[in-house]
């Protein structure tokens, strides 16, 4: 047997006044890795924000940062795990490719990012 007390008034004081929920998407997600070369001063949060602005991107998570052999001086490699998902349909490879091309165009224009090959 367990017993606990919950102070609802204290929770209300620190909780947001509006709680938002999203429905569970019933269509499958597509996961891809995106490896970028950027100036060493570019923050991963800036890259992530731009990637996640695409309407088909459900999430983007950095999983690797590398500086050293094979990467030019003053540059770094950042790799993201990107999840693409639409709420109303299963995405095609063509749709994901177009979304990724659009993301790369914005990353290049706004942050000088190049795809790491």
Secondary structure by P-SEA (a helix, b strand, c coil): cccccccaaaaaaccccbbbbbccccbbbbbbbbbbcccccccaaaaaaaaaccccccccccccccccccccccbbbbbbbbbbbbccccccaaaaaaaaaaaaaaaaacccccccc
